[in-house]
Amino acid sequence: MTSTAGSARPLLNRRLAEFGTTIFAEMSALAVTTGAINLGQGFPDTDGPEPVREAAVRALRDGRGNQYPPGPGVPELRTAIARHQLDHYALTYDPDLEVLVTAGATEAIAASLLALVEPGDEVIALEPYYDSYAASIAMAGGTRVPVTLRPSEGRFRLDLDELRDAITPRTRLLLLNTPHNPTGTVLTRAELTEIARLAVEHDLLVVTDEVYEHLVFDDAEHIPLASFPGMRERTISIGSAGKTFSFTGWKVGWVTSTPELVAAVRSAKQYLTYVASGPFQYAIAEALALPASFFADFRADMRAKRDLLSAGLTAAGFDVYRPAGTYFVTTDIRPLGESDGFAFCRALPERAGVVAIPNAVFYDHREAGAPFVRFAFCKRMGALEEAIERLSKLRK
Ligand SMILES: *Cc1c(COP(=O)(O)O)cnc(C)c1O
């Protein structure tokens, strides 16, 4: 840790001291220096639909969104978000009072926590968790309470007793994520029913990160937590165009909730970015109105990639947790005679020319995540085939 001259005091404050650097930066740098295929960070290596890109160009040329858009987001996009929630989930939201556009899901998460958490409040999050959760809870002064998803019968499962035991009088909020990054788990109707019951019983707020809502495979179904009895009035639902339309660089996300909760989140959001992504907001309004066939094709394409990479990883000797959703597959490296995911991932670019992420970075209980490694399959088929070919060497 760097100190200011003549002072023992570290530059980075205590709240953020543990978040100095991310593994993604280290691994992506390794990918560049070694020429490895980067299956680490979760971004697609092809852009989203051409008509949506063209809609952004049109907005730029027509001077829509080049100056500060309205604080809550442009009306066209708020209307499209409300329409999307209605068409896909039969959830009704008032575009003027119950929808807020944010700078990606990341800002929606940060603003929600900054708005709703008092220092000392406990926030329960499913572990392993998306890396920004821990930092956002810390910036809000909250205390994170991880509830660990544990592998059983080919899937990472939520232990509902463990969740129940984690709730204390200090618990303010549940921070959920389904479909779940990095494990690929999609919470079932039975699990969500019990989560909802606990939230109502203990009068908890719930922030649900549903950025992978359109990436569920086979029999899995994404059911928004807000659709369960008693939940709409206590749930902040978060979506993002980055994952749904493969434009992660545009940073268009959103919140849907009650007028009171949306107003609270907006209070924090307006002093983070105020507004963002002006012309892209108009383009995403058009994207959300794409026909059902777009979403079906996107899902089918990702399912084929999941199947290809899962089969390749199995053939290479990994134990594979076949994901029901998201674009990540979590593996267990122990069948390869390895047990430390960090060491394995640091060596993998040299050894096999592929970059992956050790799941331990997503855990407070690092030992619980030690043997698990995450690979992203949101990449071109050719890149996945080449990665599989390279990984097949591990077995020899
Ligand atoms: C990618 C991701 C985000 C961030 O979404 P942005 O819209 O890019 O900010 C949030 N949550 C999860 C689980 C993600 O995987």
The ligand as an SDF file (V2000), in Angstrom:
LIG
                    3D

 15 15  0  0  0  0  0  0  0  0999 V2000
  -21.9850   -7.7850  -15.7030 C   0  0  0  0  0  0  0  0  0  0  0  0
  -22.7340   -7.8030  -14.4380 C   0  0  0  0  0  0  0  0  0  0  0  0
  -23.1850   -6.6010  -13.8540 C   0  0  0  0  0  0  0  0  0  0  0  0
  -22.8210   -5.2500  -14.3910 C   0  0  0  0  0  0  0  0  0  0  0  0
  -23.6490   -4.8130  -15.3910 O   0  0  0  0  0  0  0  0  0  0  0  0
  -23.3770   -3.4240  -16.1180 P   0  0  0  0  0  0  0  0  0  0  0  0
  -24.6820   -3.1210  -16.7480 O   0  0  0  0  0  0  0  0  0  0  0  0
  -22.2700   -3.6530  -17.0930 O   0  0  0  0  0  0  0  0  0  0  0  0
  -22.9810   -2.4290  -15.0960 O   0  0  0  0  0  0  0  0  0  0  0  0
  -23.9370   -6.6770  -12.6980 C   0  0  0  0  0  0  0  0  0  0  0  0
  -24.2230   -7.8570  -12.1320 N   0  0  0  0  0  0  0  0  0  0  0  0
  -23.7970   -9.0250  -12.6540 C   0  0  0  0  0  0  0  0  0  0  0  0
  -24.1400  -10.2960  -11.9590 C   0  0  0  0  0  0  0  0  0  0  0  0
  -23.0250   -9.0300  -13.8080 C   0  0  0  0  0  0  0  0  0  0  0  0
  -22.5550  -10.1870  -14.2890 O   0  0  0  0  0  0  0  0  0  0  0  0
  1  2  1  0
  2  3  1  0
  2 14  2  0
  3  4  1  0
  3 10  2  0
  4  5  1  0
  5  6  1  0
  6  7  2  0
  6  8  1  0
  6  9  1  0
 10 11  1  0
 11 12  2  0
 12 13  1  0
 12 14  1  0
 14 15  1  0
M  END
$$$$
